[in-house]
Amino acid sequence: MNIGYELDNIYQGDCTQLMSKLPTDSIDVVVTSPPYWNQKEYSHWETYQAYIDSVGRWVKEVARILKPGRHCFWVVPDKLPWPPKDNGTQERLYHPIYADTKRLAGEFGLIPKFPIIWKKPHGSQKMFGSYPYPPTIIHTPMTERICVWRKPGKHSGSLLKDESKITRDQWVHWAQDLWLIQPETHSKHPAPFPEDIVERILTLWSFVGDVVLDPFMGSGTTAVVARRLKRRWLGFELSPQYVEMTKLRLSVFQEVLF
């Protein structure tokens, strides 16, 4: 199928607009870690509702371009902090980002499967709140959710089924809803995506030769892992800086590979 883009390439621009040019039912797997509401300098929206509306636009496109019976994955925290200085109260409130994105996925026809809990082994405890006394405890987030969504329908299979076989060890240790994975710390991107997460997703839910889309490519982790696992890939990224970061990372990976 001609999908209108050259595969194994990253394109700079707004992912919703770029996805709108893809044919319906053209992508085998979507893997991404989208920007969170006002958590980094590159992810600013005036209101949380404006952020959720933007999420709805790209989720709608993901639901359209995904092939029947195939899956999409994105990483989100359970909730996002909404500090008193921004919410107009004296309380530290939270926005339910996981619940809101789950609702959006359902509205656009995707079937929510079990979420995978990404447990980060180590974290630096920040002594906020009323430390060292009770009762105002502000916890340190140590987990995020890897949302797993399936598009209704029967998948068409693959001619490379045997080449895509999952080992017994991979099945035993990865086919569970808790993944203990160290965060990525060696990246110039402010919110890097661990390669281990992408490797597990593509090994368990894709075939060799499948087309993998990351609509928020960032520093190129999905592309690097897809290439290593012999999957075709396509990336969209709004920031020209991160597009160049991905290209550089892939060029280094190519040199190491050959």
KEDO-158323 format. One line per 5 residues: number of its first residue (from 1); their letters; for each residue z, y, x negated of C-alpha. Coordinates in nm, 2 decimals, padded with zeros to 4 digits, m for minus. Each point is the difference from the previous one (the first is absolute). Layout:
<nodes>
NUM = A = Z:Y:X; ...
</nodes>
This chain:
<nodes>
1 = MNIGY = 00.00:00.00:00.00; m00.09:00.35:m00.12; 00.32:00.20:00.05; m00.15:00.34:m00.12; 00.20:00.02:m00.32
6 = ELDNI = m00.05:m00.16:m00.34; 00.28:m00.26:m00.04; 00.24:00.00:m00.30; 00.01:00.38:00.01; 00.24:00.28:00.10
11 = YQGDC = m00.11:00.29:00.21; 00.17:00.34:00.01; 00.07:00.15:00.35; 00.21:m00.03:00.32; 00.03:m00.37:00.08
16 = TQLMS = m00.04:00.05:00.37; m00.33:00.17:m00.04; m00.12:m00.25:m00.26; 00.11:m00.30:00.21; m00.19:00.14:00.30
21 = KLPTD = m00.32:m00.07:m00.19; 00.08:m00.37:m00.04; m00.15:m00.25:00.25; 00.23:m00.16:00.26; 00.14:m00.34:m00.11
26 = SIDVV = m00.11:00.05:m00.36; 00.32:m00.03:m00.21; 00.19:m00.33:m00.08; 00.34:00.14:m00.11; 00.16:00.35:m00.01
31 = VTSPP = 00.29:00.05:m00.24; 00.16:00.34:m00.06; 00.31:00.20:m00.05; m00.06:00.32:00.20; 00.17:00.33:m00.08
36 = YWNQK = 00.33:00.06:00.18; 00.09:00.31:00.19; 00.09:00.28:m00.24; 00.14:m00.24:m00.26; m00.23:00.11:m00.29
41 = EYSHW = m00.17:00.33:m00.09; m00.34:m00.15:00.11; 00.12:m00.10:00.35; 00.10:00.30:00.20; m00.03:00.04:00.38
46 = ETYQA = 00.15:00.28:00.20; 00.18:m00.24:00.24; 00.07:m00.37:00.02; m00.21:m00.02:00.31; m00.30:00.14:m00.19
51 = YIDSV = 00.05:m00.27:m00.26; 00.02:m00.28:00.26; m00.32:00.14:00.17; m00.18:m00.02:m00.34; 00.13:m00.36:m00.04
56 = GRWVK = m00.14:m00.08:00.34; m00.35:00.12:m00.10; m00.03:m00.22:m00.31; 00.17:m00.30:00.18; m00.26:00.03:00.27
61 = EVARI = m00.28:m00.03:m00.26; 00.17:m00.29:m00.17; 00.01:m00.19:00.33; m00.37:00.07:00.05; m00.13:m00.10:m00.34
66 = LKPGR = 00.21:m00.31:m00.05; m00.17:m00.33:00.07; 00.14:m00.21:00.29; 00.27:m00.23:m00.11; 00.07:00.18:m00.32
71 = HCFWV = 00.30:00.21:m00.12; 00.11:00.34:m00.11; 00.31:00.09:m00.20; 00.18:00.32:m00.07; 00.33:00.08:m00.16
76 = VPDKL = 00.25:00.23:00.18; 00.37:00.06:m00.01; 00.20:m00.08:00.31; 00.08:00.37:00.05; m00.05:00.33:m00.17
81 = PWPPK = 00.28:00.25:m00.06; 00.00:00.33:00.20; 00.26:00.22:m00.17; 00.21:00.26:00.19; m00.18:00.29:m00.16
86 = DNGTQ = m00.32:m00.11:00.17; 00.12:m00.15:00.33; 00.21:00.30:00.12; 00.32:m00.19:00.03; 00.30:m00.08:m00.22
91 = ERLYH = m00.09:m00.37:00.00; m00.21:m00.21:m00.24; m00.26:m00.15:00.23; m00.28:m00.26:m00.05; m00.35:m00.04:00.13
96 = PIYAD = m00.08:m00.37:00.10; m00.33:m00.03:m00.19; m00.02:m00.38:00.01; 00.06:00.00:00.38; m00.26:00.28:00.05
101 = TKRLA = m00.27:m00.16:m00.21; 00.06:m00.34:00.17; m00.05:00.17:00.34; m00.32:00.16:m00.12; m00.14:m00.33:m00.13
106 = GEFGL = 00.06:m00.16:00.33; m00.16:00.29:00.19; m00.32:m00.05:m00.20; m00.01:m00.38:00.07; 00.15:m00.14:m00.32
111 = IPKFP = 00.25:m00.29:00.04; 00.32:00.05:m00.20; 00.10:m00.31:m00.19; 00.33:m00.04:m00.19; 00.08:00.29:m00.24
116 = IIWKK = 00.07:m00.09:m00.36; 00.31:00.17:m00.15; m00.07:00.13:m00.35; 00.34:m00.01:m00.17; 00.02:00.20:m00.32
121 = PHGSQ = 00.23:m00.18:m00.25; 00.16:00.31:m00.15; 00.06:00.36:00.09; 00.21:00.28:m00.12; 00.28:00.07:00.24
126 = KMFGS = 00.02:00.37:00.08; 00.35:00.13:00.07; m00.07:00.21:00.31; 00.21:00.05:00.31; 00.38:00.00:m00.02
131 = YPYPP = 00.02:m00.21:m00.33; 00.24:m00.12:m00.11; 00.17:00.00:00.34; m00.09:m00.12:00.35; m00.17:00.05:00.25
136 = TIIHT = m00.33:00.17:m00.08; m00.21:m00.26:m00.17; m00.36:00.07:m00.08; m00.16:m00.33:m00.10; m00.26:m00.05:m00.26
141 = PMTER = m00.32:m00.15:00.15; m00.08:m00.33:m00.18; m00.26:m00.14:00.24; m00.33:00.08:00.15; m00.21:m00.18:00.26
146 = ICVWR = m00.34:m00.15:m00.06; m00.15:00.02:00.34; m00.23:m00.30:00.09; m00.25:00.05:00.27; m00.28:m00.23:00.13
151 = KPGKH = m00.31:00.10:00.19; m00.05:m00.23:00.30; m00.27:m00.26:m00.01; m00.10:m00.29:m00.22; m00.08:00.05:m00.36
156 = SGSLL = m00.34:m00.12:m00.13; 00.14:m00.19:m00.30; m00.15:00.00:m00.35; m00.24:m00.21:m00.20; 00.24:00.05:m00.30
161 = KDESK = 00.29:m00.17:00.17; 00.07:m00.25:m00.28; m00.01:00.28:m00.26; 00.26:00.19:00.20; 00.25:m00.28:00.02
166 = ITRDQ = 00.37:00.10:m00.01; 00.22:m00.20:m00.23; 00.31:m00.18:00.12; 00.22:00.23:m00.20; m00.16:00.31:00.14
171 = WVHWA = 00.03:m00.13:00.36; 00.37:m00.09:m00.05; 00.11:00.32:m00.16; m00.23:00.25:00.16; m00.04:m00.12:00.36
176 = QDLWL = 00.34:00.15:00.10; 00.11:00.33:00.15; 00.20:00.13:m00.30; m00.17:00.09:m00.33; 00.21:00.10:m00.30
181 = IQPET = m00.23:00.22:m00.20; 00.08:00.26:m00.27; m00.15:00.34:00.08; m00.28:00.13:m00.22; 00.14:00.24:m00.26
186 = HSKHP = m00.28:00.04:m00.25; m00.24:00.22:00.18; m00.09:00.37:00.01; m00.03:m00.02:00.38; 00.33:00.11:00.17
191 = APFPE = 00.00:m00.30:00.24; m00.16:m00.29:m00.18; m00.07:m00.33:00.19; 00.12:m00.32:m00.18; m00.28:m00.24:m00.09
196 = DIVER = 00.22:m00.29:00.11; m00.01:00.11:00.36; m00.38:00.02:00.00; m00.04:m00.33:m00.18; 00.21:m00.18:00.25
201 = ILTLW = m00.18:00.15:00.30; m00.35:m00.07:m00.13; 00.09:m00.35:m00.11; 00.15:m00.09:00.34; m00.23:00.18:00.24
206 = SFVGD = m00.34:00.03:m00.17; m00.27:m00.21:m00.14; m00.19:00.04:m00.33; m00.29:00.23:00.07; 00.17:00.18:00.29
211 = VVLDP = m00.03:00.38:00.03; 00.33:00.17:m00.04; 00.05:00.37:00.11; 00.27:00.23:m00.12; m00.03:00.33:00.19
216 = FMGSG = 00.27:00.17:m00.21; m00.10:m00.14:m00.34; 00.24:00.21:m00.21; 00.00:m00.12:m00.35; m00.22:m00.30:00.06
221 = TTAVV = 00.24:m00.29:00.03; m00.19:m00.17:00.28; m00.33:00.02:m00.19; 00.15:m00.14:m00.32; 00.15:m00.30:00.18
226 = ARRLK = m00.30:m00.06:00.22; m00.23:m00.01:m00.31; 00.24:m00.24:m00.18; 00.01:m00.23:00.31; m00.38:00.01:00.04
231 = RRWLG = 00.00:00.20:00.32; m00.24:00.29:00.07; 00.17:00.33:00.06; m00.05:00.35:00.14; 00.23:00.29:m00.04
236 = FELSP = 00.04:00.34:00.16; 00.22:00.28:m00.15; 00.04:00.36:00.09; 00.12:00.12:m00.34; m00.27:00.05:m00.27
241 = QYVEM = 00.28:m00.04:m00.25; 00.09:m00.35:00.12; m00.37:m00.10:00.03; m00.03:00.07:m00.37; 00.32:m00.18:m00.07
246 = TKLRL = m00.13:m00.31:00.18; m00.33:00.01:m00.19; 00.18:00.03:m00.33; 00.23:m00.29:00.09; m00.29:m00.22:00.10
251 = SVFQE = m00.19:00.08:m00.33; 00.31:m00.10:m00.20; 00.03:m00.32:00.21; m00.36:m00.08:m00.06; 00.05:00.02:m00.37
256 = VLF = 00.30:m00.23:00.01; m00.18:m00.24:00.23; m00.30:m00.03:m00.23
</nodes>
